[in-house]
Amino acid sequence: MIEALLDGVDGGCAYVPSVGADPEAIRGYLTLLPACPEELTRTWHDGDIGAWNTQTDLRTYLRSLGDQCRAIGTALIGVFCGKDGLVLGFLPEGELERFIALATTAEVEVFVYGSVDR
């Protein structure tokens, strides 16, 4: 499903482990994706990396990053793959309804990140 939505290798997804994933690591994974918006140039994280706690800070961070993406017409999507990680990718806002419909059909737990997660 993800490959079909993100054009396989041309769009891509990034697997983010749930343990040890801090903003710098997440940025490293996401900036390698061909679909990463060039407009995401501002600081991706304003907090203290040393105080980062993946369990409590990850969702807040992804919401903030999702808001930045939405401001430039892109959605930050996530697909849960068990308790050990998350697959993240970028999708043009115009593709969201199709993505959500396919995820529903496939019974896959997905999120579209932002102030109001879907």
C-alpha positions as CSV (number, residue, x, y, z in Angstrom):
1,M,0.0,0.0,0.0
2,I,2.7,2.5,1.0
3,E,4.8,1.8,-2.2
4,A,1.7,2.3,-4.4
5,L,0.9,5.6,-2.7
6,L,4.4,7.0,-2.6
7,D,5.5,5.7,-6.0
8,G,7.8,3.1,-4.6
9,V,11.5,4.1,-4.7
10,D,10.8,7.5,-6.1
11,G,8.7,8.6,-3.1
12,G,9.9,6.3,-0.4
13,C,9.3,5.8,3.2
14,A,11.5,5.8,6.2
15,Y,11.5,3.3,9.1
16,V,12.0,5.0,12.4
17,P,12.7,2.8,15.3
18,S,10.7,3.5,18.4
19,V,13.8,3.3,20.7
20,G,16.5,5.9,20.3
21,A,14.8,8.0,17.6
22,D,15.5,11.6,18.4
23,P,14.7,14.6,16.1
24,E,18.2,14.5,14.5
25,A,17.8,10.8,13.7
26,I,14.3,11.3,12.3
27,R,15.4,14.3,10.2
28,G,18.3,12.2,8.9
29,Y,15.9,9.4,7.8
30,L,13.3,11.8,6.3
31,T,15.7,14.1,4.4
32,L,17.0,11.1,2.5
33,L,13.6,10.6,1.0
34,P,13.1,11.9,-2.6
35,A,9.6,13.2,-1.5
36,C,11.1,15.3,1.3
37,P,9.9,18.9,0.7
38,E,12.7,21.3,0.0
39,E,10.7,23.9,1.8
40,L,11.3,22.2,5.2
41,T,14.3,24.4,5.8
42,R,13.7,25.8,9.3
43,T,14.9,24.1,12.4
44,W,13.1,20.8,12.7
45,H,13.2,20.8,16.5
46,D,13.5,23.7,19.0
47,G,13.9,21.7,22.1
48,D,16.8,20.3,24.1
49,I,18.0,17.1,22.3
50,G,19.7,16.0,25.6
51,A,16.4,16.0,27.4
52,W,14.6,14.1,24.6
53,N,12.5,11.2,25.6
54,T,11.2,9.1,22.7
55,Q,8.2,7.8,24.6
56,T,6.8,11.2,25.6
57,D,8.2,13.6,23.0
58,L,7.9,11.7,19.7
59,R,4.1,12.3,19.1
60,T,4.5,16.1,20.0
61,Y,7.5,16.3,17.7
62,L,5.7,14.6,14.8
63,R,2.6,16.9,15.3
64,S,4.8,20.0,15.0
65,L,6.6,18.6,12.0
66,G,3.2,17.7,10.5
67,D,2.0,21.3,10.9
68,Q,5.1,22.6,9.1
69,C,4.5,20.1,6.3
70,R,0.8,21.1,6.0
71,A,1.8,24.8,5.8
72,I,3.6,23.9,2.5
73,G,1.0,21.6,1.1
74,T,2.5,18.3,2.1
75,A,1.3,15.7,4.7
76,L,3.5,13.8,7.0
77,I,2.0,10.3,7.2
78,G,2.8,7.5,9.6
79,V,2.1,3.8,9.4
80,F,2.5,1.8,12.6
81,C,4.5,-1.4,12.2
82,G,4.2,-3.0,15.6
83,K,5.6,-1.7,18.9
84,D,9.1,-1.4,17.6
85,G,8.8,1.3,15.0
86,L,7.0,3.6,12.7
87,V,7.2,4.1,8.9
88,L,7.1,7.8,8.0
89,G,6.7,9.4,4.6
90,F,5.5,12.5,2.8
91,L,2.4,12.8,0.7
92,P,0.9,15.7,-1.3
93,E,-2.2,17.0,0.5
94,G,-4.2,16.1,-2.6
95,E,-3.5,12.4,-2.1
96,L,-4.6,12.2,1.5
97,E,-8.2,11.0,0.8
98,R,-6.9,8.2,-1.4
99,F,-4.3,7.3,1.2
100,I,-6.9,7.2,4.0
101,A,-9.3,5.1,1.9
102,L,-6.7,2.6,1.0
103,A,-5.5,2.3,4.6
104,T,-9.1,1.8,5.7
105,T,-9.6,-0.9,3.1
106,A,-6.3,-2.6,4.1
107,E,-7.2,-2.2,7.8
108,V,-3.9,-0.5,8.4
109,E,-3.4,1.9,11.4
110,V,-2.2,5.2,9.9
111,F,-1.8,8.8,11.0
112,V,-1.6,12.1,9.3
113,Y,0.4,14.3,11.6
114,G,-0.4,17.8,12.6
115,S,-2.2,19.8,15.3
116,V,-5.3,17.6,14.5
117,D,-4.0,14.1,13.8
118,R,-6.2,12.0,11.6
